[in-house]
Amino acid sequence: MISCSCMAYSTIERGSQFTADYRIYICDKNSRPISPLHDIPLFHNVSKKIFNMIVEIPRWTNAKMEISREEELNPIKQDVKNGKPRFVANCFPHHGYIWNYGALPQTWENPEHIDKNTDAKGDNDPIDVLEIGYRVAKCGEIVQVKIVGTIAVIDESETDWKLIAININDPLASVVNDIEDVEKHFPGLLKATVEWFKIYKIPDGKPANKFAFNEEAKPATFALNVVEEVHKFWRQLVNGETDNHEISLTNTTLMKDSFNISNDQANNIINKAPALGPCQPVESIVDKWHFIHQNRLF
């Protein structure tokens, strides 16, 4: 078991890193297995609007780690493409992800809902978070953040909100409260963020992503309204008010009769996963730098 910096949570690894069977399960302070999607509260502090963020991908890394929607307890796993673990391409001058990338628990972008701001449906995922503080987090870590803005990526005709947030323990957290503060204290990061999302799939043969709002970031108040909406959609999901879209609702704390399981049952799920093995080598092509000009690959 690997402890997270947030003492309330810890992680259990199964399988071998950089393979299709690698999983990271989350446990609470009592070492009880939980679902990061359902059991971790959205808010760390409601009155101060401080949120819990699940880190899926640490800054500068390429492995496309994500919360598994379909599996019981929703462990973090590496996405698979063409039968192989997926790594995101390095698009010059960026190396891997340029923020700590993750999601807010207890949120869901409803694929049946057409967003009035983007005129596109949700992507069936928890809402994404880009944490911009200086510290490189760990996969599976739960960090406390405040939200300072958002951009709206239109990814394959789906709304894919990207919340911009900062770790509350970052030295700049006290002076970064809204989107204009990001440009002031992190000059160039918003522009780089839009560029990153626009081009990162081009090496895979896909077109450049598009954005709502003419590629402009929206302020904190707007972003918080988006969070409120996707939290509402999550409540409808776990209450059975909408189709579950193959999302596992298994949890250990919500006390929903149909989906709540005991600690022993949760441990059995983890114990059925392959034992932790050695990290597997990564193909050298993962380190390749791709040069893109006017949305064309060179």
Secondary structure as GFF3:
##gff-version 3
##sequence-region A 1 298
A	DSSP	beta_strand	2	3	.	.	.	ID=ss1
A	DSSP	beta_strand	10	14	.	.	.	ID=ss2
A	DSSP	beta_strand	23	27	.	.	.	ID=ss3
A	DSSP	beta_strand	33	34	.	.	.	ID=ss4
A	DSSP	beta_strand	43	45	.	.	.	ID=ss5
A	DSSP	beta_strand	50	57	.	.	.	ID=ss6
A	DSSP	beta_strand	65	67	.	.	.	ID=ss7
A	DSSP	beta_strand	76	78	.	.	.	ID=ss8
A	DSSP	beta_strand	80	81	.	.	.	ID=ss9
A	DSSP	beta_strand	84	85	.	.	.	ID=ss10
A	DSSP	beta_strand	90	91	.	.	.	ID=ss11
A	DSSP	beta_strand	100	103	.	.	.	ID=ss12
A	DSSP	beta_strand	121	122	.	.	.	ID=ss13
A	DSSP	beta_strand	128	131	.	.	.	ID=ss14
A	DSSP	beta_strand	142	155	.	.	.	ID=ss15
A	DSSP	beta_strand	158	167	.	.	.	ID=ss16
A	DSSP	alpha_helix	179	185	.	.	.	ID=ss17
A	DSSP	alpha_helix	189	199	.	.	.	ID=ss18
A	DSSP	three_ten_helix	202	204	.	.	.	ID=ss19
A	DSSP	beta_strand	210	211	.	.	.	ID=ss20
A	DSSP	three_ten_helix	213	215	.	.	.	ID=ss21
A	DSSP	beta_strand	218	219	.	.	.	ID=ss22
A	DSSP	alpha_helix	220	238	.	.	.	ID=ss23
A	DSSP	alpha_helix	263	272	.	.	.	ID=ss24
A	DSSP	three_ten_helix	284	287	.	.	.	ID=ss25
A	DSSP	beta_strand	289	290	.	.	.	ID=ss26
A	DSSP	beta_strand	292	293	.	.	.	ID=ss27
A	DSSP	beta_strand	296	297	.	.	.	ID=ss28
###
